Amino acid sequence: MDFLRPKNLAEALAAKAERPGAVPIAGGTDVMVELNFDHRRPPALLDLTGVAELAEWSIVDSCVRLGATVPYTRLIGELGDRLPALAMASRTVGSPQIRNRGTVGGNLGAASPAGDTHPVLLVAGATVEARSVRGTRLIPAEEFYVGVKRNALAEDELITAVHLPASDSAQQFAKVGTRNAMVIAVCSFAIAVEPGAVRAAIGSAAPTPRRVPEAEEFLAAELPWGSPLPDSLKRRFGELVAAAAEPIDDVRGTGEYRKHALSVLARRTLGWAWRERLERDQACA
């Protein structure tokens, strides 16, 4: 196995064009596990840790451009106020050591249905910046996941950044695991609530992370703005979220349990987001 170490983005793109089978590696929190268990043996690894352009974030027209190799720890510390739900999801990733190394770009590249950041990226309206020697394109998060551990990248493309638009929505994220920390999600859920719009997404409960449009439409039409939420509304929302899932039985949980857990997560996160929304409205008043 060859180990390629580009010094800048131009060299990285050239290397990927020349060796499309080369697997990008930065934090290595997914790739090294696969290598160690001999689940993967690529012809080459493309080390991106020396590419400074990928390790920075910026704000343009209120939109955050998050470099592909910015680690979770920095995201939490530097962008937690701007990207609250993404910071919440990042705090649930592995151990402190994993969060020091792992990245949203790596989570996207792996495209695991259980990836913690995926539901948040879906509700945040994120776009994935993919670049090659042929140019740059922006892929909406909803079009990025195309199958179990499969994404929409071309063979010669690298994920260079994630774009997250500014939002005034109340955002929440939660997941269920087989223990309290350092665990792969049995299922996960993210929600963003703002006047006139609700976005919600599930993870680890279908072949790909996905939005739940029927549940979103129901909630957007029924939310009692300025008033507490009826239990019946939260219960129905949870039922619609669970109905949108296509979970499997595996070592972490049964499909039936995943659906039940999703309905609970949906009710809870909706309650938290709604409380935040009411507090904001009261403060403005």
Secondary structure, DSSP 8 states (H G I E B T S, - for coil): -EEE--SSHHHHHHHHHH-TT-EEESS-TTHHHHHHTTS---SEEEE-TT-GGGG-EEEETTEEEEETT-BHHHHHHHHTTTSHHHHHHHHTSS-HHHHHH-BHHHHHHH--TT-TTHHHHHHTT-EEEEEETTEEEEEEHHHHEEETTEES--TT-EEEEEEE-----EEEEEEE-SSSSS---SEEEEEEEETTEEEEEEESSSSS-EE-HHHHHHHHHH--TTS---HHHHHHHHHHHHHT-----BTTB-HHHHHHHHHHHHHHHHHHHHHHHHHHHHHH-
